[in-house]
Amino acid sequence: MLRQHPNGCTLAIRAQPDAKKTAITGIYGEGEQSALRIALRARPVEGRANEALIEFLAVVFALPKSSVRLLSGAGSRSKVFLLKDLPAVAAEAALDKAIKSGTHFSCTG
């Protein structure tokens, strides 16, 4: 789900919009096709879910929102984000920490 990229790393996401809270809920798929499953409180209307994902990922990886960019999947549950200037090894450590702490995020939308 995490891959090194010339500008940082990419993260594959499987979004579950319109949930009770925004949180990491597990892994979707296996192996090379796996994606981080994230429940989103935001509804998939007018890009709100994508914006909520950007906010949440910025918190999880301690990045400014401008460093989290949607590369593909704007209208799909399966998405790929670029985490600019963040090596995959550092992203993996931050993700492990977030999963162990049960990171969730309250957002409107």
FENDA-V644321 format. One record per backbone hydrogen bond with DSSP energy under -1.0 kcal/mol. CO is the residue of the C=O (numbers start at 0). NH is the residue of the N-H. Records with the same first field share a line. If there is no record, write none. Layout:
CO=NH  NH
This chain:
0=11
2=9
4=7
6=84
7=4
8=82
9=2
10=80
11=35
12=78
13=37
15=39
21=104
22=38
25=36
27=34
29=32
30=33
34=27
35=13
36=24  25
37=15
38=22
39=18
41=17
42=44
44=47
46=50
47=51
48=52
49=53
50=54
51=55
52=56
53=57
54=58
55=59
56=60
57=62
63=66
64=67
66=83
68=81
71=79
72=75
76=14
78=12
79=70  71
80=10
81=68
82=8  85
86=90
87=91
88=92
89=93
90=94
91=95
92=96
93=97
94=98
95=99
96=100
97=102
102=23
104=21
108=42
